[in-house]
Amino acid sequence: KRVAPGPATLSRVDTVLEREDRLEWLKMKGLECDCSRCRFENGESVSSTLLRAVAACAERDGRFEDALRAHGAVLAEDPSDGDALYGRARVHGWSDKWGIERRLLEEAIALAPDHPDIRKAVNTRDAYHAGACSSRTFGFETISRGGVSVWSSNSVVSSEACATAIELAEAHASATDGWTTARHFAVPTTDLPVHASPDLLKWFNACLKDAIFPAVAQVTGASSEKLRVIDAFVVRYDASKQKALPLHSDQSEYSITLPLNDRSQYEGGGTYFAALDEAVNCDTGGLVVFPGALYHAGAPTTKGRRYVIVAFLFEDRDQDELERRLDGADRKLDGGAGFADDSEDDLSRLLANMNDQ
């Protein structure tokens, strides 16, 4: 996470409150506030450095509309400000608006081609297959309870191909800094990002095109040509090290797990779904598909070592109309250090409508 510039400060009120409520609380305590956020929300001029702090604090609080306003104000002064361009795109990603995030990254790389975070994000985005896929179909079992469905197949990728993936992952880990343990802040895993290894990436992209995207499209109704990867990584569970994951949800529209080694090599494992009250696992090269918002956990691997590829996906639907409306809202927000009276409502409606996409 990015850190706000400047010294740490103490807030005497809950920062998620609206300005009027914060001022009322301060008034009751006999205090006044002249912080950068209050000045910005009052329409006063605030430097770009302090606006970055306002945006960073909003992002940490999950106040994404506030963060967009601050980034917009920075961009009003400098449309090529890389930090603000990157921040604006990432906020949409955190809001589960991945299609708009991708398009804003395209704009960002054109305006700030040397910004390291933008370059890294674009390179990662472009690393994975997108477009035409095979027309293969697969046998799936649907596991449902209380309106919740999870799909499982025991035969999507060959066991030989899966063995190759393990070899490639271990070879890359041995030749570099090894397996990562801190890429995912909320729910850290012992993993290796697929795009970090050129050979593993080539293998995975072939699987996406030939099997994974067609399989996910088959059970979800999504278009295989419009499926996109948000993140993909090889996870290594070990009974003597990291053997499980706590209950959580993913930042994805769809999530998949692809077991890479045979069940004879480990005991336990699988993905536990709270709504189903059971763990779902499949054979080597099988596939478990589920909505990313569904609460799930990594069931404990009690013996041996288990390898699995996890990928976060979304369907990149037609966003043209939303982008035009986003541009209109951004133009209002970019008009100055403050914001137009109706800009907040416009952006709120925009984000609300995007929830339906």
VOBA-1610 file (N, C-alpha, C; in pm, whole numbers, padded with zeros to 5 digits, always signed):
BEGIN
Lys+00085-00120+00000Lys+00000+00000+00000Lys+00089+00125+00000Arg+00043+00226-00070Arg+00117+00350-00072Arg+00094+00427+00058Val+00195+00497+00104Val+00189+00568+00231Val+00173+00717+00204Ala+00085+00780+00281Ala+00064+00923+00265Ala+00192+00999+00300Pro+00226+01102+00222Pro+00346+01181+00254Pro+00325+01265+00378Gly+00435+01304+00440Gly+00427+01392+00555Gly+00420+01316+00686Pro+00428+01386+00797Pro+00427+01322+00929Pro+00290+01264+00961Ala+00288+01165+01049Ala+00162+01106+01092Ala+00084+01206+01177Thr-00047+01202+01167Thr-00134+01290+01245Thr-00240+01207+01314Leu-00301+01263+01415Leu-00405+01195+01490Leu-00539+01259+01459Ser-00636+01177+01422Ser-00771+01228+01397Ser-00854+01211+01523Arg-00922+01316+01563Arg-01005+01310+01684Arg-01145+01256+01654Val-01176+01233+01526Val-01307+01180+01488Val-01287+01069+01386Asp-01390+00990+01365Asp-01385+00881+01269Asp-01372+00940+01128Thr-01268+00902+01058Thr-01240+00962+00927Thr-01338+00917+00819Val-01418+00814+00844Val-01514+00773+00741Val-01641+00858+00743Leu-01656+00945+00845Leu-01773+01031+00852Leu-01768+01139+00745Glu-01887+01183+00701Glu-01895+01296+00610Glu-01850+01423+00682Arg-01816+01526+00603Arg-01757+01648+00658Arg-01847+01711+00764Glu-01977+01723+00735Glu-02068+01788+00829Glu-02070+01714+00963Asp-02069+01581+00958Asp-02071+01503+01082Asp-01940+01517+01158Arg-01829+01523+01083Arg-01701+01541+01150Arg-01694+01677+01220Leu-01740+01780+01150Leu-01739+01915+01209Leu-01827+01923+01332Glu-01940+01853+01329Glu-02030+01854+01443Glu-01964+01788+01565Trp-01897+01674+01540Trp-01827+01608+01649Trp-01717+01697+01706Leu-01642+01762+01619Leu-01535+01850+01665Leu-01592+01968+01745Lys-01703+02020+01698Lys-01766+02132+01768Lys-01807+02091+01910Met-01857+01970+01923Met-01896+01921+02056Met-01775+01910+02148Lys-01657+01887+02090Lys-01535+01875+02169Lys-01464+02010+02185Gly-01522+02115+02127Gly-01461+02246+02134Gly-01340+02261+02046Leu-01337+02186+01933Leu-01222+02187+01844Leu-01260+02234+01705Glu-01162+02281+01632Glu-01178+02314+01492Glu-01073+02238+01412Cys-01098+02222+01284Cys-01003+02147+01202Cys-00962+02229+01079Asp-00832+02227+01053Asp-00779+02295+00935Asp-00693+02198+00855Cys-00732+02071+00854Cys-00652+01971+00784Cys-00671+01984+00633Ser-00586+01918+00559Ser-00591+01927+00413Ser-00722+01874+00357Arg-00773+01767+00417Arg-00898+01711+00368Arg-01012+01809+00387Cys-01023+01868+00504Cys-01132+01963+00530Cys-01121+02084+00437Arg-00999+02133+00415Arg-00983+02248+00326Arg-01021+02210+00183Phe-00982+02092+00141Phe-01015+02046+00006Phe-01166+02033-00010Glu-01231+01972+00088Glu-01376+01953+00081Glu-01450+02086+00091Asn-01383+02187+00146Asn-01445+02319+00156Asn-01420+02403+00031Gly-01353+02345-00070Gly-01330+02416-00194Gly-01208+02504-00194Glu-01123+02492-00090Glu-01002+02573-00083Glu-00889+02510-00164Ser-00791+02588-00198Ser-00677+02539-00274Ser-00587+02455-00184Val-00548+02339-00234Val-00462+02247-00160Val-00352+02200-00254Ser-00230+02194-00207Ser-00118+02155-00292Ser-00132+02010-00337Ser-00065+01978-00446Ser-00068+01841-00497Ser-00012+01741-00396Thr+00093+01783-00325Thr+00152+01694-00225Thr+00051+01657-00118Leu-00025+01757-00070Leu-00124+01729+00032Leu-00244+01655-00025Leu-00277+01680-00150Leu-00386+01605-00213Leu-00353+01457-00223Arg-00225+01427-00243Arg-00185+01286-00245Arg-00210+01223-00109Ala-00183+01298-00004Ala-00209+01248+00131Ala-00358+01227+00152Val-00440+01320+00104Val-00585+01306+00115Val-00631+01180+00041Ala-00578+01158-00079Ala-00616+01040-00157Ala-00571+00912-00089Ala-00448+00910-00038Ala-00396+00789+00027Ala-00477+00753+00150Cys-00514+00852+00229Cys-00596+00826+00348Cys-00734+00773+00308Ala-00792+00832+00203Ala-00923+00786+00155Ala-00916+00641+00106Glu-00808+00608+00037Glu-00792+00471-00011Glu-00784+00373+00104Arg-00707+00408+00208Arg-00694+00319+00323Arg-00827+00302+00395Asp-00910+00407+00395Asp-01041+00399+00461Asp-01145+00329+00375Gly-01113+00305+00248Gly-01214+00251+00158Gly-01312+00357+00110Arg-01275+00485+00122Arg-01360+00595+00072Arg-01318+00625-00072Phe-01362+00539-00162Phe-01310+00544-00298Phe-01357+00667-00375Glu-01478+00714-00350Glu-01523+00836-00417Glu-01438+00955-00375Asp-01405+00962-00246Asp-01318+01071-00198Asp-01180+01062-00262Ala-01129+00940-00275Ala-00998+00923-00338Ala-01001+00969-00483Leu-01109+00936-00554Leu-01120+00979-00693Leu-01124+01131-00705Arg-01190+01197-00612Arg-01194+01344-00615Arg-01053+01401-00598Ala-00979+01346-00503Ala-00844+01398-00479Ala-00753+01373-00599His-00759+01253-00654His-00678+01224-00773His-00721+01315-00889Gly-00849+01338-00901Gly-00899+01426-01008Gly-00849+01567-00994Ala-00840+01616-00870Ala-00791+01751-00847Ala-00643+01763-00883Val-00565+01659-00854Val-00423+01659-00893Val-00412+01661-01045Leu-00493+01580-01111Leu-00488+01573-01258Leu-00538+01701-01324Ala-00621+01777-01253Ala-00664+01906-01307Ala-00546+02001-01320Glu-00451+01989-01229Glu-00330+02072-01233Glu-00226+02015-01329Asp-00217+01883-01334Asp-00117+01818-01419Asp-00176+01687-01473Pro-00231+01689-01594Pro-00297+01570-01650Pro-00203+01451-01669Ser-00073+01473-01662Ser+00021+01363-01680Ser+00085+01318-01549Asp+00026+01357-01436Asp+00079+01316-01307Asp+00064+01165-01292Gly+00176+01094-01293Gly+00173+00948-01293Gly+00111+00889-01168Asp+00142+00945-01052Asp+00087+00891-00927Asp-00066+00901-00927Ala-00118+01014-00971Ala-00263+01033-00971Ala-00329+00945-01078Leu-00266+00932-01194Leu-00321+00845-01299Leu-00326+00700-01251Tyr-00218+00657-01189Tyr-00213+00521-01136Tyr-00314+00503-01024Gly-00320+00600-00934Gly-00414+00591-00823Gly-00559+00586-00870Arg-00592+00668-00969Arg-00729+00668-01021Arg-00766+00531-01079Ala-00673+00471-01153Ala-00700+00338-01210Ala-00714+00234-01100Arg-00624+00236-01003Arg-00629+00135-00898Arg-00754+00145-00813Val-00802+00266-00787Val-00924+00281-00709Val-01041+00210-00778His-01047+00220-00910His-01153+00149-00981His-01135-00002-00970Gly-01010-00049-00971Gly-00986-00191-00950Gly-01030-00236-00813Trp-00999-00158-00711Trp-01041-00192-00575Trp-01193-00186-00561Ser-01259-00111-00647Ser-01405-00102-00647Ser-01467-00211-00734Asp-01384-00307-00777Asp-01430-00418-00862Asp-01476-00372-00999Lys-01420-00262-01048Lys-01449-00212-01181Lys-01326-00233-01268Trp-01299-00362-01294Trp-01171-00399-01356Trp-01162-00355-01501Gly-01276-00355-01573Gly-01273-00310-01712Gly-01234-00164-01723Ile-01290-00082-01638Ile-01256+00060-01638Ile-01112+00081-01591Glu-01069+00001-01494Glu-00929+00010-01451Glu-00835-00014-01568Arg-00864-00116-01649Arg-00778-00148-01762Arg-00773-00032-01861Arg-00886+00031-01885Arg-00889+00141-01982Arg-00820+00265-01928Leu-00833+00288-01798Leu-00763+00401-01738Leu-00612+00376-01737Leu-00570+00251-01725Leu-00427+00220-01734Leu-00375+00247-01875Glu-00458+00220-01977Glu-00418+00252-02114Glu-00395+00401-02130Glu-00485+00479-02073Glu-00469+00625-02078Glu-00345+00667-01999Ala-00325+00603-01884Ala-00215+00641-01796Ala-00079+00614-01861Ile-00065+00499-01927Ile+00065+00465-01987Ile+00096+00557-02104Ala-00008+00609-02170Ala+00015+00703-02280Ala+00061+00838-02227Leu+00011+00877-02109Leu+00043+01008-02054Leu+00168+01006-01966Ala+00195+00891-01902Ala+00311+00881-01813Ala+00382+00749-01839Pro+00444+00734-01956Pro+00500+00605-01997Pro+00616+00556-01910Asp+00680+00646-01836Asp+00795+00606-01756Asp+00762+00581-01609His+00634+00593-01573His+00597+00573-01433His+00608+00424-01401Pro+00689+00385-01301Pro+00715+00242-01278Pro+00592+00161-01239Asp+00504+00217-01156Asp+00386+00142-01115Asp+00290+00121-01232Ile+00274+00225-01314Ile+00187+00214-01430Ile+00244+00111-01527Arg+00373+00121-01553Arg+00437+00027-01646Arg+00423-00116-01596Lys+00444-00139-01468Lys+00432-00273-01412Lys+00289-00324-01424Ala+00191-00239-01393Ala+00052-00282-01400Ala+00010-00316-01542Val+00053-00235-01637Val+00019-00260-01778Val+00087-00387-01827Asn+00212-00406-01792Asn+00283-00527-01834Asn+00218-00652-01777Thr+00175-00645-01652Thr+00107-00760-01591Thr-00026-00785-01659Arg-00101-00679-01683Arg-00231-00692-01749Arg-00216-00754-01887Asp-00116-00709-01962Asp-00099-00755-02100Asp-00032-00891-02111Ala+00016-00945-01998Ala+00089-01071-02004Ala-00002-01190-02033Tyr-00129-01179-01992Tyr-00218-01295-01999Tyr-00303-01296-02126His-00338-01416-02168His-00416-01434-02291His-00549-01360-02281Ala-00587-01298-02391Ala-00719-01234-02403Ala-00760-01245-02549Gly-00881-01295-02573Gly-00928-01306-02711Gly-00982-01443-02743Ala-00964-01484-02867Ala-01022-01608-02918Ala-00976-01729-02838Cys-01068-01823-02815Cys-01039-01944-02739Cys-01094-02066-02813Ser-01058-02182-02765Ser-01110-02304-02825Ser-01259-02319-02793Ser-01324-02412-02861Ser-01466-02437-02839Ser-01488-02566-02760Arg-01387-02610-02686Arg-01399-02734-02609Arg-01504-02721-02499Thr-01564-02833-02463Thr-01657-02839-02351Thr-01608-02947-02254Phe-01654-02939-02131Phe-01603-03025-02025Phe-01719-03075-01938Gly-01694-03186-01871Gly-01793-03239-01778Gly-01777-03175-01641Phe-01881-03109-01593Phe-01878-03041-01464Phe-01986-03096-01371Glu-01954-03095-01244Glu-02052-03120-01139Glu-02087-02987-01075Thr-02216-02961-01059Thr-02262-02838-00992Thr-02297-02870-00848Ile-02235-02799-00755Ile-02261-02818-00612Ile-02336-02695-00565Ser-02461-02712-00523Ser-02546-02597-00489Ser-02609-02616-00351Arg-02628-02503-00286Arg-02702-02500-00161Arg-02744-02357-00132Gly-02870-02337-00104Gly-02920-02205-00068Gly-02896-02100-00174Gly-02906-02138-00301Gly-02887-02042-00409Gly-02743-02015-00445Val-02649-02083-00380Val-02506-02068-00407Val-02458-02188-00487Ser-02382-02163-00594Ser-02332-02271-00678Ser-02181-02264-00695Val-02119-02380-00693Val-01976-02397-00722Val-01967-02509-00824Trp-01874-02496-00919Trp-01863-02597-01024Trp-01727-02666-01016Ser-01728-02796-01035Ser-01606-02875-01025Ser-01597-02974-01140Ser-01477-02982-01200Ser-01450-03078-01306Ser-01320-03151-01275Asn-01314-03280-01304Asn-01193-03357-01277Asn-01102-03369-01397Ser-01138-03307-01511Ser-01055-03325-01630Ser-01062-03203-01719Val-00968-03109-01699Val-00961-02989-01782Val-00822-02975-01844Val-00718-02997-01763Val-00579-02990-01809Val-00514-03126-01781Ser-00431-03174-01871Ser-00371-03307-01855Ser-00277-03311-01735Ser-00265-03429-01674Ser-00175-03445-01559Ser-00030-03421-01598Glu+00006-03456-01722Glu+00142-03432-01770Glu+00171-03282-01777Ala+00074-03206-01826Ala+00091-03060-01833Ala+00102-03001-01694Cys+00027-03054-01598Cys+00033-03004-01462Cys+00169-03031-01399Ala+00225-03148-01427Ala+00358-03181-01375Ala+00461-03084-01430Thr+00445-03046-01557Thr+00534-02947-01617Thr+00525-02813-01545Ala+00403-02773-01510Ala+00384-02645-01440Ala+00457-02643-01306Ile+00451-02754-01232Ile+00522-02762-01104Ile+00672-02750-01125Glu+00724-02819-01225Glu+00867-02812-01255Glu+00909-02669-01289Leu+00828-02603-01370Leu+00860-02466-01410Leu+00857-02371-01290Ala+00757-02388-01203Ala+00745-02301-01086Ala+00863-02321-00991Glu+00897-02446-00963Glu+01007-02473-00871Glu+01140-02427-00930Ala+01158-02446-01062Ala+01282-02402-01126Ala+01296-02250-01117His+01186-02179-01139His+01192-02033-01130His+01220-01990-00987Ala+01155-02052-00890Ala+01178-02016-00750Ala+01323-02041-00710Ser+01382-02150-00758Ser+01521-02182-00724Ser+01619-02083-00786Ala+01583-02031-00904Ala+01673-01942-00975Ala+01658-01796-00934Thr+01555-01766-00855Thr+01528-01627-00816Thr+01523-01616-00664Asp+01430-01536-00614Asp+01420-01514-00470Asp+01330-01615-00400Gly+01290-01720-00471Gly+01208-01823-00408Gly+01060-01789-00408Trp+00987-01861-00327Trp+00842-01843-00316Trp+00810-01719-00234Thr+00715-01639-00279Thr+00678-01517-00207Thr+00580-01550-00096Thr+00577-01466+00005Thr+00483-01487+00118Thr+00411-01360+00157Ala+00430-01250+00082Ala+00372-01122+00125Ala+00304-01047+00010Arg+00271-01116-00100Arg+00208-01044-00211Arg+00064-01005-00180His-00004-01089-00102His-00144-01063-00070His-00152-01019+00076Phe-00183-00890+00094Phe-00175-00829+00227Phe-00275-00892+00325Ala-00402-00905+00282Ala-00505-00951+00374Ala-00494-01101+00402Val-00470-01178+00296Val-00464-01324+00311Val-00337-01373+00242Pro-00221-01364+00307Pro-00094-01401+00241Pro-00085-01550+00214Thr-00028-01585+00099Thr-00007-01723+00062Thr+00139-01743+00023Thr+00184-01868+00032Thr+00315-01904-00021Thr+00294-01929-00169Asp+00335-01834-00252Asp+00297-01844-00393Asp+00405-01788-00485Leu+00377-01802-00612Leu+00465-01750-00716Leu+00376-01698-00829Pro+00384-01568-00860Pro+00299-01514-00967Pro+00332-01578-01100Val+00231-01618-01174Val+00252-01687-01301Val+00333-01602-01397His+00304-01473-01404His+00370-01388-01503His+00519-01364-01470Ala+00562-01403-01349Ala+00703-01383-01313Ala+00795-01478-01387Ser+00742-01591-01431Ser+00821-01690-01504Ser+00776-01694-01650Pro+00860-01651-01744Pro+00820-01653-01886Pro+00774-01790-01935Asp+00843-01896-01891Asp+00805-02030-01935Asp+00671-02072-01875Leu+00652-02043-01747Leu+00525-02077-01683Leu+00412-01994-01742Leu+00438-01868-01773Leu+00337-01782-01833Leu+00294-01837-01970Lys+00391-01879-02050Lys+00359-01937-02180Lys+00271-02061-02165Trp+00306-02145-02069Trp+00226-02265-02039Trp+00085-02227-01999Phe+00073-02130-01908Phe-00058-02092-01855Phe-00145-02028-01962Asn-00086-01943-02045Asn-00165-01879-02151Asn-00220-01982-02249Ala-00142-02087-02278Ala-00193-02194-02364Ala-00311-02263-02297Cys-00303-02283-02165Cys-00414-02345-02092Cys-00537-02255-02089Leu-00515-02123-02072Leu-00628-02030-02074Leu-00704-02040-02205Lys-00631-02037-02314Lys-00691-02036-02447Lys-00759-02169-02480Asp-00694-02278-02446Asp-00742-02410-02487Asp-00845-02469-02392Ala-00835-02436-02262Ala-00918-02509-02165Ala-00984-02422-02058Ile-00905-02338-01990Ile-00958-02271-01871Ile-01067-02172-01905Phe-01041-02080-01997Phe-01145-01982-02034Phe-01269-02050-02091Pro-01257-02147-02184Pro-01377-02216-02231Pro-01453-02286-02119Ala-01382-02345-02022Ala-01448-02414-01911Ala-01523-02315-01822Val-01459-02203-01789Val-01524-02102-01705Val-01646-02045-01777Ala-01632-02017-01905Ala-01745-01965-01983Ala-01860-02064-01986Gln-01830-02192-01994Gln-01933-02295-02001Gln-02024-02294-01880Val-01967-02277-01760Val-02050-02287-01639Val-02105-02154-01592Thr-02041-02044-01631Thr-02086-01913-01583Thr-02171-01838-01684Gly-02164-01877-01811Gly-02235-01803-01915Gly-02159-01684-01967Ala-02037-01663-01917Ala-01955-01553-01966Ala-01904-01586-02107Ser-01856-01483-02177Ser-01794-01504-02307Ser-01647-01538-02285Ser-01601-01651-02341Ser-01461-01689-02322Ser-01367-01585-02380Glu-01410-01517-02488Glu-01325-01416-02552Glu-01313-01289-02470Lys-01407-01270-02375Lys-01405-01149-02294Lys-01353-01173-02153Leu-01319-01297-02121Leu-01262-01324-01988Leu-01120-01268-01980Arg-01088-01212-01866Arg-00956-01151-01844Arg-00902-01196-01708Val-00770-01199-01698Val-00703-01237-01574Val-00669-01112-01493Ile-00710-01109-01368Ile-00670-01003-01276Ile-00537-01041-01209Asp-00529-01165-01167Asp-00407-01216-01104Asp-00408-01368-01116Ala-00291-01427-01126Ala-00279-01573-01131Ala-00148-01611-01063Phe-00152-01716-00983Phe-00033-01754-00907Phe-00039-01901-00869Val+00079-01960-00857Val+00091-02098-00809Val+00104-02092-00657Val+00018-02165-00587Val+00023-02172-00441Val+00082-02306-00400Arg+00170-02303-00302Arg+00229-02426-00249Arg+00190-02441-00103Tyr+00100-02535-00078Tyr+00062-02568+00060Tyr+00154-02679+00110Asp+00192-02668+00237Asp+00281-02768+00295Asp+00235-02795+00438Ala+00217-02923+00470Ala+00166-02959+00603Ala+00257-02909+00714Ser+00386-02891+00685Ser+00480-02847+00788Ser+00504-02697+00786Lys+00443-02626+00689Lys+00460-02481+00679Lys+00323-02415+00666Gln+00297-02350+00553Gln+00163-02295+00534Gln+00073-02406+00481Lys-00021-02447+00564Lys-00105-02560+00526Lys-00249-02520+00497Ala-00287-02395+00522Ala-00427-02355+00505Ala-00437-02205+00484Leu-00557-02160+00452Leu-00589-02017+00442Leu-00717-01990+00519Pro-00727-01875+00587Pro-00850-01843+00660Pro-00964-01805+00566Leu-01081-01796+00620Leu-01200-01760+00544Leu-01186-01619+00487His-01216-01604+00359His-01202-01474+00293His-01282-01475+00163Ser-01290-01363+00098Ser-01346-01355-00038Ser-01239-01296-00128Asp-01254-01317-00258Asp-01155-01269-00354Asp-01202-01141-00421Gln-01106-01062-00467Gln-01138-00942-00544Gln-01142-00984-00691Ser-01251-01051-00728Ser-01267-01104-00863Ser-01415-01126-00891Glu-01448-01140-01018Glu-01583-01181-01054Glu-01595-01333-01044Tyr-01494-01400-01097Tyr-01486-01545-01087Tyr-01346-01583-01038Ser-01339-01688-00957Ser-01211-01741-00914Ser-01203-01889-00954Ile-01081-01935-00977Ile-01061-02076-01010Ile-00946-02132-00928Thr-00952-02261-00903Thr-00837-02334-00850Thr-00813-02453-00943Leu-00686-02475-00974Leu-00645-02582-01065Leu-00539-02667-00994Pro-00576-02781-00935Pro-00478-02866-00867Pro-00373-02918-00965Leu-00247-02917-00922Leu-00137-02955-01010Leu-00075-03090-00977Asn-00096-03139-00855Asn-00036-03269-00822Asn-00143-03365-00770Asp-00107-03494-00774Asp-00202-03600-00742Asp-00236-03603-00593Arg-00358-03643-00562Arg-00401-03647-00423Arg-00322-03748-00341Ser-00257-03843-00406Ser-00176-03941-00334Ser-00054-03876-00270Gln-00021-03753-00313Gln+00098-03685-00262Gln+00067-03597-00140Tyr-00059-03589-00102Tyr-00095-03508+00014Tyr-00227-03559+00071Glu-00257-03512+00191Glu-00386-03540+00254Glu-00451-03409+00292Gly-00585-03407+00289Gly-00659-03285+00318Gly-00665-03196+00195Gly-00666-03067+00217Gly-00668-02973+00106Gly-00806-02951+00047Gly-00810-02871-00057Gly-00937-02834-00119Gly-00979-02695-00076Thr-01087-02648-00135Thr-01141-02515-00103Thr-01269-02531-00023Tyr-01268-02481+00099Tyr-01385-02489+00186Tyr-01475-02368+00160Phe-01604-02395+00136Phe-01702-02289+00113Phe-01799-02283+00231Ala-01806-02166+00294Ala-01890-02151+00413Ala-02037-02177+00380Ala-02083-02127+00264Ala-02224-02142+00229Ala-02262-02287+00201Leu-02165-02367+00160Leu-02190-02509+00133Leu-02155-02596+00252Asp-02074-02541+00343Asp-02024-02614+00459Asp-01952-02742+00416Glu-01870-02730+00312Glu-01789-02843+00269Glu-01671-02794+00186Ala-01568-02877+00182Ala-01450-02848+00101Ala-01463-02919-00033Val-01431-02847-00139Val-01440-02902-00274Val-01298-02914-00329Asn-01266-03032-00377Asn-01135-03056-00436Asn-01156-03141-00561Cys-01056-03152-00644Cys-01067-03236-00762Cys-00930-03294-00795Asp-00928-03384-00892Asp-00805-03452-00927Asp-00710-03358-00999Thr-00588-03405-01022Thr-00488-03329-01096Thr-00544-03282-01229Gly-00531-03152-01258Gly-00581-03098-01384Gly-00729-03070-01385Gly-00795-03090-01272Gly-00936-03053-01261Gly-00950-02903-01237Leu-01073-02858-01225Leu-01096-02714-01209Leu-01215-02692-01117Val-01196-02603-01020Val-01305-02556-00935Val-01330-02410-00972Val-01455-02377-01004Val-01493-02243-01047Val-01599-02191-00950Phe-01585-02067-00907Phe-01683-02012-00814Phe-01681-01859-00819Pro-01791-01794-00777Pro-01792-01647-00770Pro-01690-01598-00669Gly-01612-01497-00707Gly-01507-01450-00618Gly-01559-01394-00487Ala-01682-01345-00485Ala-01738-01286-00363Ala-01779-01391-00261Leu-01778-01518-00301Leu-01821-01626-00213Leu-01714-01650-00107Tyr-01755-01652+00020Tyr-01658-01673+00127Tyr-01607-01816+00123His-01474-01828+00127His-01411-01959+00117His-01279-01958+00193Ala-01222-02074+00210Ala-01096-02089+00281Ala-01016-02202+00219Gly-00885-02200+00241Gly-00802-02312+00200Gly-00806-02417+00308Ala-00869-02532+00279Ala-00878-02639+00380Ala-00737-02690+00413Pro-00712-02725+00537Pro-00576-02764+00578Pro-00522-02885+00500Thr-00399-02872+00454Thr-00325-02985+00400Thr-00254-03050+00518Thr-00298-03167+00557Thr-00251-03228+00682Thr-00129-03317+00664Lys-00098-03352+00540Lys+00020-03434+00513Lys+00069-03406+00372Gly+00199-03395+00355Gly+00256-03376+00223Gly+00250-03233+00174Arg+00261-03218+00044Arg+00265-03086-00021Arg+00164-03082-00135Arg+00092-02973-00144Arg-00012-02957-00247Arg+00018-02833-00329Tyr+00016-02849-00461Tyr+00034-02738-00553Tyr-00099-02709-00623Val-00131-02581-00635Val-00255-02543-00703Val-00236-02406-00768Ile-00289-02390-00887Ile-00292-02257-00949Ile-00423-02191-00912Val-00414-02069-00865Val-00531-01986-00834Val-00532-01869-00931Ala-00648-01838-00986Ala-00657-01723-01075Ala-00785-01645-01045Phe-00774-01513-01049Phe-00887-01422-01034Phe-00923-01369-01173Leu-01050-01380-01210Leu-01094-01346-01344Leu-01212-01250-01341Phe-01235-01183-01453Phe-01358-01107-01472Phe-01392-01106-01620Glu-01518-01079-01650Glu-01561-01067-01788Glu-01559-00920-01827Asp-01482-00886-01928Asp-01466-00747-01970Asp-01580-00710-02063Arg-01691-00669-02004Arg-01810-00634-02081Arg-01789-00500-02150Asp-01879-00468-02239Asp-01872-00341-02312Asp-01890-00226-02213Gln-01788-00143-02197Gln-01791-00034-02099Gln-01797+00103-02165Asp-01825+00108-02294Asp-01818+00236-02364Asp-01904+00343-02298Glu-02030+00308-02271Glu-02120+00407-02213Glu-02072+00448-02074Leu-02029+00352-01995Leu-01980+00384-01862Leu-01857+00472-01867Glu-01770+00445-01964Glu-01649+00526-01976Glu-01682+00670-02012Arg-01780+00687-02101Arg-01819+00824-02137Arg-01873+00897-02015Arg-01952+00827-01935Arg-02008+00890-01816Arg-01900+00915-01712Leu-01806+00821-01701Leu-01692+00840-01611Leu-01613+00964-01651Asp-01589+00978-01782Asp-01515+01093-01830Asp-01588+01221-01795Gly-01720+01221-01808Gly-01797+01340-01774Gly-01789+01373-01626Ala-01797+01269-01543Ala-01786+01292-01399Ala-01647+01339-01362Asp-01544+01279-01424Asp-01406+01320-01396Asp-01383+01464-01436Arg-01443+01506-01547Arg-01422+01644-01591Arg-01477+01742-01488Lys-01591+01707-01428Lys-01645+01793-01324Lys-01552+01793-01204Leu-01502+01674-01168Leu-01415+01665-01052Leu-01281+01733-01076Asp-01236+01732-01202Asp-01107+01790-01234Asp-01110+01942-01246Gly-01226+02003-01224Gly-01239+02144-01250Gly-01173+02235-01150Gly-01126+02183-01039Gly-01060+02268-00942Gly-01030+02191-00817Ala-00978+02259-00717Ala-00942+02191-00593Ala-01065+02137-00523Gly-01176+02206-00535Gly-01301+02155-00479Gly-01373+02074-00583Phe-01507+02070-00578Phe-01583+01998-00678Phe-01718+02064-00694Ala-01775+02046-00814Ala-01905+02105-00842Ala-02011+02043-00752Asp-02119+02118-00727Asp-02221+02071-00634Asp-02280+01937-00673Asp-02292+01912-00805Asp-02356+01788-00846Asp-02256+01679-00883Ser-02126+01706-00869Ser-02027+01606-00908Ser-02032+01484-00818Glu-02051+01507-00688Glu-02055+01394-00596Glu-02170+01303-00630Asp-02287+01361-00659Asp-02402+01280-00695Asp-02379+01206-00825Asp-02316+01275-00923Asp-02288+01210-01051Asp-02199+01089-01031Leu-02094+01104-00952Leu-02000+00994-00933Leu-02065+00882-00852Ser-02149+00918-00754Ser-02218+00816-00676Ser-02310+00733-00765Arg-02383+00803-00852Arg-02471+00730-00944Arg-02390+00644-01039Leu-02276+00697-01085Leu-02191+00621-01176Leu-02144+00492-01111Leu-02090+00504-00991Leu-02038+00386-00923Leu-02151+00289-00889Ala-02269+00342-00853Ala-02382+00254-00825Ala-02425+00178-00948Asn-02429+00247-01062Asn-02468+00180-01186Asn-02366+00076-01227Met-02237+00104-01201Met-02134+00009-01239Met-02142-00118-01159Asn-02208-00112-01040Asn-02224-00233-00962Asn-02310-00336-01033Asp-02390-00289-01126Asp-02477-00380-01200Asp-02410-00439-01321Gln-02288-00393-01350Gln-02220-00440-01473Gln-02140-00567-01446
//
